[in-house]
């Protein structure tokens, strides 16, 4: 009697693995078809892609176009293009794209200018990047984040001495059009003590991109900088991705232990791009045309900057905020003040007087200044602010000659120190003012009774 044959254990194992793999593998996303275009929104059926998924549109005689899922209702999927739509017709195929939300990163980015999708704009080949980081960042434990306790020298006298910035702080630069915010950003780019500078030019004029790279940064500054440009003519999704990509780059270098300076121009354009997307898919407006989701997105972006929760790296961020009609209380400016660690206001009335940078010290505040300066330097700054505020309150009386010296001793002091403080606040755009020299100059201005 022969013994029963033993089963082929290796073949049995292969069958079991194939069966488990069959049940665990996610189903392939089916392709769909384009059914309509309304404004910037594409409507498709037959595709069950998740929110944020990338897809590719193909049609006869049309160039393939990338799009992203931004919403769905019933059997309709809403897409937003990230490129040109020319040539697409009803029934064009909507296919899943292998693109993911992982951003290639590495030291090869330094000195480069890229668009919102990471494609080079400077004519050089793609850099070799050996790591990836999530486009939307990773959540940070707020209790493990290092506190802001070290001053950051930005090279601007008025900010160093009277609105001192802490390493890892997030500030807003509030200004109307043509008041000098780009010039001030350029000064900080050249003079700030930072290992890496990430610049996000979001929704700005295309001419300003070239000017910032060649004139503001220059060859020396560009060697330690990465510029992400999504100009005003880019689709709204690209402008959003530009801000997210610039922040992702900053996070990578921060996690590598670098001291990063993130300059984003502007936070308002980022919010406006979100508004365009939200309105296009039917979200109702809440405040002056801005939808509720816009005010949820702003803190999600800003909170990604700051000190690390797992190392010595930091992201000190400056976000420009455009005040429409010079109104400091427009919805985006109001929301930004609530989520940032301070704000620097550029005033048109000061720019019209010919004093640059046109920083309105009385309207500006740094919420971490008390944590990074000693008591003596804080007392100097408070005294100077008091003089500037007192003089401004009575500026009309002084200009008309209606004020009689001796009527108010505090105003008399403010008048004596006013010219010296104005000279202190003015600074040439090519002049660097280190932090110790700025504090010394402020002390000298308060000892000069002219």
C-alpha positions in Angstrom: 0.0 0.0 0.0 1.5 3.3 -1.1 1.6 6.4 1.1 -0.6 9.3 0.1 1.3 12.1 -1.8 2.1 15.1 0.3 0.6 18.4 -1.1 3.0 20.8 -2.7 3.4 23.3 0.1 5.1 25.9 -2.0 2.3 26.0 -4.6 -0.3 26.1 -1.8 1.5 29.1 -0.2 1.5 30.9 -3.5 -2.3 30.3 -4.0 -3.0 31.6 -0.4 -0.9 34.8 -1.0 -2.6 35.4 -4.3 -6.0 35.0 -2.6 -5.1 37.4 0.3 -3.7 39.8 -2.2 -6.9 39.6 -4.2 -9.0 40.7 -1.2 -6.6 43.3 0.2 -5.6 45.1 -3.1 -7.7 48.2 -3.6 -9.8 48.1 -6.8 -8.5 50.0 -9.8 -10.2 53.3 -10.3 -12.4 53.1 -13.4 -12.1 55.8 -16.0 -14.9 58.3 -16.6 -16.1 60.7 -19.3 -16.2 64.5 -19.4 -19.8 65.7 -19.5 -19.6 69.4 -19.1 -17.5 72.6 -18.5 -18.8 75.4 -16.4 -16.4 78.3 -16.0 -13.3 76.7 -14.4 -15.1 73.5 -13.3 -15.2 70.3 -15.3 -18.0 67.7 -14.7 -17.4 64.0 -15.3 -19.3 60.8 -14.7 -18.3 57.2 -14.3 -15.2 57.9 -12.1 -15.1 57.4 -8.4 -11.9 59.3 -7.6 -11.3 60.5 -4.1 -11.0 64.2 -3.2 -7.6 65.6 -4.1 -6.8 62.8 -6.6 -5.0 63.7 -9.8 -6.4 62.6 -13.1 -5.7 63.1 -16.8 -8.1 64.1 -19.5 -7.7 62.8 -23.0 -9.7 63.5 -26.1 -9.4 63.2 -29.9 -7.2 65.9 -31.3 -6.7 67.5 -27.8 -3.5 67.8 -25.8 -3.7 65.7 -22.5 -4.6 67.9 -19.5 -4.1 67.3 -15.8 -6.9 68.0 -13.4 -7.7 67.4 -9.7 -10.9 66.3 -8.0 -12.3 69.1 -5.9 -15.8 67.8 -5.2 -18.6 65.5 -6.2 -22.4 65.4 -6.0 -24.6 62.4 -6.8 -23.0 60.7 -9.8 -21.1 63.9 -10.9 -17.4 64.4 -10.1 -16.1 68.0 -10.2 -12.6 68.6 -11.5 -10.4 71.6 -11.6 -7.7 71.9 -14.3 -4.1 72.5 -13.6 -3.2 73.3 -17.2 -4.7 74.5 -20.5 -8.0 73.0 -21.7 -7.8 73.7 -25.4 -9.3 71.1 -27.7 -11.3 69.1 -25.1 -14.8 67.9 -26.2 -17.7 66.3 -24.5 -17.0 62.6 -23.9 -13.3 63.1 -23.4 -11.8 60.3 -21.2 -11.0 60.9 -17.6 -8.2 58.6 -16.4 -6.5 58.2 -13.0 -3.1 59.7 -12.9 0.0 58.2 -11.2 0.8 61.6 -9.7 0.6 61.7 -5.9 0.8 64.3 -3.2 4.4 63.4 -2.4 6.8 66.3 -3.3 10.4 65.4 -4.4 12.9 67.3 -2.2 16.6 67.6 -1.7 19.6 69.9 -1.7 19.5 70.0 -5.5 16.6 72.5 -5.1 18.9 75.3 -3.8 19.5 78.0 -6.4 16.5 76.8 -8.5 13.3 78.5 -9.7 10.4 76.1 -10.2 6.7 76.3 -10.9 3.8 75.1 -8.7 4.3 71.5 -10.0 8.1 71.5 -9.4 9.0 72.0 -13.0 12.1 74.2 -13.6 11.5 77.7 -14.9 15.2 78.7 -15.0 16.1 76.7 -18.1 18.3 74.2 -16.3 17.5 70.4 -16.2 15.5 68.8 -13.4 17.5 68.6 -10.2 18.4 65.2 -8.7 16.2 64.8 -5.7 16.5 61.8 -3.5 13.7 62.3 -0.9 10.0 63.1 -0.8 7.7 65.0 1.6 3.9 65.3 1.7 2.5 68.3 -0.1 0.0 69.0 2.7 2.6 68.5 5.5 2.5 66.4 8.6 0.7 67.2 11.8 2.9 68.6 14.6 2.4 68.1 18.3 2.0 71.6 19.6 3.3 70.6 23.1 6.6 69.3 21.6 7.3 72.3 19.5 10.3 74.4 20.6 9.3 77.8 22.0 10.3 81.0 20.3 13.1 82.4 22.5 15.9 83.4 20.2 15.9 86.7 18.2 16.3 86.7 14.4 18.3 89.4 12.8 16.4 90.5 9.6 18.8 93.4 8.8 16.0 96.1 8.9 16.6 98.6 11.7 12.9 99.4 12.5 12.0 95.7 12.8 15.1 94.6 14.7 14.8 97.3 17.4 11.1 98.0 17.7 9.3 94.9 16.3 12.0 92.2 17.0 11.3 88.9 15.3 11.9 85.6 17.1 13.3 82.5 15.3 10.3 80.4 14.4 7.8 83.2 14.5 5.1 83.8 11.8 4.3 87.4 10.8 2.1 89.1 8.4 3.3 92.0 6.2 0.2 94.1 5.7 0.2 96.6 2.9 -1.8 98.1 0.0 -0.5 98.2 -3.5 2.6 100.2 -4.3 3.6 100.9 -0.7 7.0 99.0 -0.8 6.3 95.5 0.5 8.3 93.8 -2.3 11.3 96.1 -1.5 11.1 95.2 2.2 10.8 91.5 1.4 13.9 91.9 -0.8 15.9 93.6 2.1 15.0 90.7 4.4 15.9 88.2 1.8 19.4 89.6 1.5 20.1 90.5 5.1 18.4 87.8 7.3 20.5 85.3 9.1 19.1 82.0 7.6 20.6 78.8 6.2 17.9 78.4 3.5 15.4 80.9 2.0 12.2 79.6 0.4 10.3 82.2 -1.6 6.7 81.6 -2.7 5.5 84.1 -5.4 1.8 83.3 -5.5 -0.5 85.2 -7.8 1.9 88.0 -8.5 2.7 89.6 -11.9 5.0 87.6 -14.1 7.4 90.5 -14.4 7.9 90.6 -10.7 9.1 87.0 -10.7 12.0 87.8 -12.9 12.7 91.1 -11.0 12.8 89.3 -7.7 15.1 86.5 -8.9 17.6 88.6 -10.8 17.5 92.0 -8.9 16.4 91.2 -5.4 18.0 87.9 -4.8 21.0 88.2 -7.1 23.6 85.5 -7.6 24.7 85.4 -4.0 21.2 85.2 -2.5 20.0 82.7 -5.0 22.6 80.1 -4.0 20.8 79.5 -0.7 17.2 80.1 -2.0 14.5 78.2 -3.7 11.8 80.2 -5.6 8.4 78.7 -6.3 6.5 80.8 -8.8 2.7 80.6 -9.6 2.0 83.9 -11.3 -1.4 85.6 -11.6 -2.3 83.9 -15.0 -1.9 80.4 -13.5 -5.1 78.4 -12.8 -6.3 78.8 -9.2 -5.3 75.2 -8.3 -1.7 75.9 -9.4 -1.6 79.0 -7.2 -2.8 76.9 -4.3 -0.3 74.2 -5.0 2.5 76.8 -5.3 1.9 77.9 -1.7 1.7 74.3 -0.5 4.8 73.3 -2.4 6.8 76.2 -1.0 5.8 75.3 2.5 6.6 71.6 1.9 10.1 72.6 0.8 10.5 74.7 3.9 9.4 71.8 6.1 11.9 69.5 4.5 14.9 71.8 5.2 13.5 72.5 8.7 13.3 68.8 9.5 16.9 68.5 8.3 17.9 71.0 11.1 18.2 74.2 9.0 17.1 77.7 10.0 14.7 78.5 7.2 13.2 81.8 6.2 9.9 81.4 4.3 8.6 84.4 2.4 5.2 84.1 0.8 3.9 86.8 -1.4 1.0 86.7 -1.0 -1.4 85.1 1.5 -4.2 87.1 0.0 -3.7 85.6 -3.5 -3.7 82.1 -1.9 -7.1 82.9 -0.2 -8.4 84.3 -3.5 -7.5 81.2 -5.4 -9.3 79.1 -2.8 -12.3 81.4 -3.2 -12.3 80.8 -6.9 -12.3 77.0 -6.5 -15.0 77.0 -3.7 -17.4 79.3 -5.6 -16.9 77.3 -8.8 -18.1 74.1 -7.1 -21.1 75.8 -5.5 -20.0 76.7 -2.0 -22.0 79.8 -0.8 -20.0 82.9 0.1 -19.9 84.1 3.7 -17.9 87.4 4.0 -17.4 89.7 1.0 -17.4 86.8 -1.4 -15.1 84.6 0.6 -16.4 81.1 1.4 -16.2 79.5 4.9 -13.6 77.0 3.6 -11.2 79.8 2.9 -11.0 80.8 6.5 -10.4 77.1 7.4 -7.5 76.8 4.9 -5.6 79.8 6.1 -4.6 78.3 9.6 -3.9 75.0 8.0 -1.2 76.6 5.8 0.2 79.0 8.5 0.4 76.4 11.3 2.9 74.4 9.2 5.5 77.0 9.7 7.3 77.6 13.1 9.8 75.6 15.1 10.2 71.9 14.7 8.8 69.3 17.2 11.7 66.9 16.7 14.9 68.9 16.2 16.6 72.2 16.1 15.3 73.4 12.8 12.9 76.3 12.4 10.8 78.1 9.8 10.5 81.9 10.3 7.7 82.9 8.0 6.6 86.3 6.5 3.3 86.3 4.7 2.3 89.4 2.8 -1.3 90.4 3.1 -2.8 92.8 0.6 -5.2 95.3 2.3 -7.9 96.1 -0.3 -8.4 99.9 -0.5 -5.9 100.2 2.3 -8.5 98.8 4.7 -6.7 96.9 7.5 -10.0 95.2 8.4 -10.9 93.4 5.2 -11.8 89.7 5.8 -8.4 88.2 4.9 -6.4 90.8 6.8 -8.6 90.3 9.9 -8.4 86.5 9.7 -4.6 86.7 9.2 -4.0 88.9 12.3 -5.8 86.3 14.4 -3.7 83.4 13.4 -0.2 85.0 13.0 2.3 85.8 15.7 2.5 89.5 14.8 1.9 91.9 12.0 3.9 94.7 10.3 1.9 97.4 8.7 3.1 99.5 5.8 1.3 102.8 5.6 0.6 104.8 2.4 0.7 108.1 4.3 4.3 107.3 5.4 5.4 106.2 1.9 3.9 109.5 0.5 6.1 111.4 3.0 9.1 109.7 1.4 10.2 107.6 4.4 11.1 104.0 3.5 10.5 101.4 4.6 7.1 102.8 5.3 6.5 100.8 8.5 3.8 102.2 10.8 5.4 101.2 14.1 2.3 102.2 16.2 0.0 99.9 14.2 2.5 97.0 14.1 3.2 94.4 16.8 5.5 91.4 17.4 3.9 89.0 19.9 7.1 87.3 20.7 9.3 90.4 21.2 9.0 90.2 25.0 10.4 86.6 24.9 13.5 87.4 22.8 14.8 90.8 24.1 16.1 91.9 27.5 14.3 94.4 29.7 16.6 97.3 28.8 15.9 96.9 25.0 12.2 96.5 25.6 12.1 99.7 27.6 13.9 101.5 24.7 11.3 100.3 22.2 8.3 101.2 24.4 9.7 104.6 25.0 10.2 105.2 21.3 6.7 103.9 20.4 5.2 106.3 23.1 6.9 109.3 21.5 5.8 108.4 18.0 2.2 107.8 19.1 2.0 111.0 21.1 3.4 113.1 18.2 1.0 111.5 15.7 -2.0 112.4 18.0 -1.1 116.1 17.8 0.5 116.2 14.4 -2.3 118.5 12.9 -2.0 121.0 15.8 1.8 121.0 15.4 1.6 121.5 11.6 -0.8 124.4 12.0 1.4 126.1 14.7 -1.5 125.9 17.1 0.4 124.0 19.8 2.2 126.2 22.4 5.4 124.7 23.8 5.1 123.9 27.5 1.4 123.1 27.4 2.1 119.3 27.5 5.5 118.1 28.8 5.0 114.7 27.3 4.2 116.2 23.9 7.2 118.5 24.2 9.5 115.4 24.7 7.9 113.7 21.7 8.5 116.8 19.5 12.2 117.0 20.6 12.9 113.3 19.7 10.7 113.1 16.6 13.3 114.1 13.9 15.9 111.7 15.4 13.4 108.8 15.5 12.3 109.5 11.9 16.0 109.4 10.8 16.3 106.1 12.7 13.3 104.5 11.0 14.5 105.4 7.5 16.8 103.0 5.8 18.3 102.6 2.3 17.4 99.4 0.6 21.1 98.5 0.1 22.0 99.2 3.8 22.1 96.3 6.2 21.3 97.1 9.9 22.3 94.2 12.2 20.4 93.7 15.4 23.1 95.0 17.9 23.7 98.0 15.7 19.9 98.6 15.4 19.5 98.7 19.2 22.6 101.0 19.5 21.1 103.4 16.9 17.8 103.5 18.8 19.5 104.3 22.0 21.5 107.1 20.3 18.2 108.5 18.8 16.6 108.7 22.2 19.7 110.6 23.6 19.6 113.1 20.7 17.2 115.9 21.6 16.9 117.8 18.3 
